[in-house]
Amino acid sequence: MITLSKEDGPADLDGVTHLSIGVSWDPTAGSSGGVMGMLRRKTGTDLDLIAIAMQGADPVRLAGLDSLDPMGNGSLVHSGDNQTGRGDGDDETVTVEFSRVPTNITSIVFVAAAFKKGSSFQKARNISFKVYDGTGGTTQQVADIWPSLLTQDNGCAVAKAVRVGGSWKLEVINATGKIKPGDEHALMRFAISK
């Protein structure tokens, strides 16, 4: 089993065949009380988990938003869009099956963003990014990454899987930044910079 932390640097994924990253969050009233606070909690907020497949320095496929299987072969699969943060467990997940990832893909960057207009990290509580090793049909959590509550940003680069020869390494990034809401190019530029 692998163990991951930002301080440890990249971890070898030798022997890991399936890796999943999930994001979970709880809706909040923010600083609103009364009826507005109840409405905000009921409506929730929409965070998005997105995996960007890179060919060298170029983003070439995106899993998330409205693309659930961008490679068309099950190698990079998104669970679908949760727009409220309500429910138990992970609200959105991306799963990678490394043996199916096309050889021209050199890395995969996992990003979470309050991407739609009106969404923000401040409208969510208890944001958590979990990393799972799904090798052998069993799922074991190997990391739980929490972004800072002090951030005013709306994007977080969570982790990056990098192909090294015939194997993969995974690095925890946990770095926040600003992304223009609704702008996929801005999202990809943010991911490339990490």
C-alpha positions as CSV (number, residue, x, y, z in Angstrom):
1,M,0.0,0.0,0.0
2,I,1.2,3.5,-0.8
3,T,1.1,6.4,1.6
4,L,1.0,10.0,0.4
5,S,1.7,13.4,1.8
6,K,2.8,16.7,0.3
7,E,6.0,16.6,2.4
8,D,7.1,13.2,1.2
9,G,7.3,14.1,-2.4
10,P,6.2,11.8,-5.3
11,A,5.2,8.3,-4.3
12,D,5.9,5.3,-6.6
13,L,2.7,3.7,-7.8
14,D,4.4,0.4,-8.7
15,G,1.8,-2.3,-8.3
16,V,-1.1,0.1,-8.2
17,T,-3.5,-0.7,-11.0
18,H,-6.5,1.5,-10.1
19,L,-6.3,4.9,-8.4
20,S,-9.3,7.1,-7.5
21,I,-9.4,10.6,-6.2
22,G,-12.6,11.8,-4.6
23,V,-13.8,15.2,-3.4
24,S,-16.4,15.7,-0.7
25,W,-17.9,18.8,0.8
26,D,-20.8,20.0,2.9
27,P,-23.2,22.9,2.0
28,T,-23.1,25.9,4.2
29,A,-25.0,29.1,4.8
30,G,-21.7,31.0,4.7
31,S,-22.2,34.2,6.7
32,S,-26.0,34.3,6.1
33,G,-28.4,33.6,8.8
34,G,-32.2,33.2,8.9
35,V,-34.1,32.5,5.7
36,M,-31.2,33.3,3.4
37,G,-29.0,30.9,5.4
38,M,-31.6,28.1,5.2
39,L,-31.9,28.6,1.4
40,R,-28.1,28.5,0.9
41,R,-27.8,25.3,2.8
42,K,-30.7,23.8,0.9
43,T,-29.3,24.8,-2.5
44,G,-25.8,23.8,-1.6
45,T,-22.8,24.8,-3.7
46,D,-21.3,23.2,-6.8
47,L,-17.6,22.2,-6.7
48,D,-16.2,20.2,-9.6
49,L,-13.4,17.6,-9.6
50,I,-11.6,17.5,-12.9
51,A,-8.8,15.4,-14.2
52,I,-6.7,16.8,-17.1
53,A,-4.7,14.3,-19.2
54,M,-1.5,15.9,-20.5
55,Q,0.6,15.1,-23.5
56,G,3.8,16.8,-22.5
57,A,2.9,20.4,-21.7
58,D,-0.4,20.2,-23.6
59,P,-3.8,19.3,-22.1
60,V,-5.5,16.8,-24.4
61,R,-8.4,15.3,-22.5
62,L,-10.5,16.4,-19.6
63,A,-12.6,14.2,-17.3
64,G,-15.3,16.1,-15.4
65,L,-17.9,18.7,-16.1
66,D,-19.8,17.0,-18.9
67,S,-17.1,14.5,-20.0
68,L,-17.2,11.2,-18.0
69,D,-15.0,8.9,-20.2
70,P,-12.8,11.2,-22.3
71,M,-10.5,8.5,-23.5
72,G,-13.4,6.3,-24.5
73,N,-11.8,3.2,-23.1
74,G,-12.5,3.4,-19.3
75,S,-8.9,4.5,-18.4
76,L,-10.0,7.8,-17.0
77,V,-13.6,7.9,-15.7
78,H,-15.5,10.6,-13.8
79,S,-18.5,9.7,-11.6
80,G,-20.7,12.6,-12.7
81,D,-21.5,16.1,-11.5
82,N,-22.8,16.6,-7.9
83,Q,-24.1,20.1,-7.8
84,T,-25.0,20.4,-4.1
85,G,-22.5,18.6,-1.9
86,R,-25.3,16.7,-0.1
87,G,-24.9,13.0,0.5
88,D,-22.5,10.7,2.3
89,G,-19.0,9.9,1.1
90,D,-17.3,11.4,-1.9
91,D,-19.5,13.7,-4.0
92,E,-17.4,13.3,-7.1
93,T,-14.6,10.8,-8.0
94,V,-12.2,10.2,-10.9
95,T,-10.8,6.7,-11.3
96,V,-7.6,5.9,-13.4
97,E,-6.9,2.4,-14.7
98,F,-3.2,2.9,-15.5
99,S,-2.8,-0.1,-17.9
100,R,-5.4,1.4,-20.2
101,V,-4.1,5.0,-20.2
102,P,-2.8,5.7,-23.8
103,T,1.0,5.8,-24.0
104,N,1.0,9.3,-25.3
105,I,-0.4,10.6,-22.0
106,T,2.5,11.7,-19.8
107,S,0.7,13.0,-16.8
108,I,-2.8,13.5,-15.3
109,V,-3.5,16.6,-13.1
110,F,-6.4,16.4,-10.6
111,V,-8.0,19.8,-9.9
112,A,-11.0,20.8,-7.9
113,A,-12.7,24.1,-8.6
114,A,-15.7,26.2,-7.7
115,F,-16.0,26.5,-11.5
116,K,-19.6,27.6,-12.1
117,K,-20.6,31.3,-11.5
118,G,-21.9,31.8,-8.0
119,S,-19.9,28.9,-6.5
120,S,-17.0,29.3,-4.2
121,F,-14.9,27.4,-1.7
122,Q,-16.3,29.8,0.9
123,K,-19.8,28.4,0.2
124,A,-18.6,24.9,1.1
125,R,-17.5,23.4,4.4
126,N,-15.3,20.4,5.2
127,I,-13.7,20.1,1.8
128,S,-11.7,16.9,1.6
129,F,-9.8,15.3,-1.3
130,K,-9.3,11.5,-0.7
131,V,-6.9,9.3,-2.6
132,Y,-7.7,5.6,-2.9
133,D,-5.7,2.6,-4.1
134,G,-8.3,0.3,-5.8
135,T,-5.8,-2.4,-6.8
136,G,-7.2,-6.0,-6.7
137,G,-10.8,-4.9,-6.4
138,T,-10.5,-3.6,-2.8
139,T,-10.4,0.1,-2.1
140,Q,-8.0,1.5,0.5
141,Q,-7.8,5.2,1.4
142,V,-4.1,6.3,1.2
143,A,-4.4,10.0,1.7
144,D,-6.9,12.7,2.9
145,I,-5.9,16.2,1.6
146,W,-7.6,19.3,3.1
147,P,-7.2,22.7,1.6
148,S,-6.7,25.7,3.9
149,L,-9.9,27.4,5.2
150,L,-8.1,30.8,4.8
151,T,-8.0,30.6,1.0
152,Q,-9.9,33.2,-1.1
153,D,-9.2,31.1,-4.2
154,N,-11.7,29.0,-6.2
155,G,-9.4,26.3,-7.5
156,C,-7.1,23.7,-5.9
157,A,-4.6,21.5,-7.7
158,V,-4.9,18.4,-5.7
159,A,-2.4,15.9,-7.1
160,K,-0.5,14.9,-10.2
161,A,0.2,11.5,-11.6
162,V,3.3,11.4,-13.8
163,R,4.4,8.6,-16.1
164,V,8.1,7.7,-15.5
165,G,9.2,5.1,-18.1
166,G,6.8,2.2,-17.7
167,S,5.5,3.2,-14.3
168,W,3.7,6.1,-12.6
169,K,4.4,8.4,-9.6
170,L,1.8,10.4,-7.7
171,E,2.6,13.8,-6.1
172,V,0.3,15.6,-3.7
173,I,0.2,19.3,-4.7
174,N,-2.6,20.9,-2.6
175,A,-2.0,24.4,-4.0
176,T,-4.8,26.9,-4.5
177,G,-5.3,29.6,-7.1
178,K,-7.8,31.7,-8.9
179,I,-9.7,30.4,-12.0
180,K,-12.1,32.5,-14.0
181,P,-15.5,30.9,-13.4
182,G,-16.8,29.0,-16.5
183,D,-13.5,29.4,-18.4
184,E,-12.1,25.9,-19.3
185,H,-8.9,27.5,-20.8
186,A,-8.3,29.2,-17.5
187,L,-8.8,25.9,-15.7
188,M,-6.3,24.1,-17.9
189,R,-3.8,27.0,-17.6
190,F,-4.1,26.7,-13.8
191,A,-3.5,22.9,-14.0
192,I,-0.5,23.3,-16.3
193,S,1.1,25.7,-13.9
194,K,1.2,23.2,-11.1
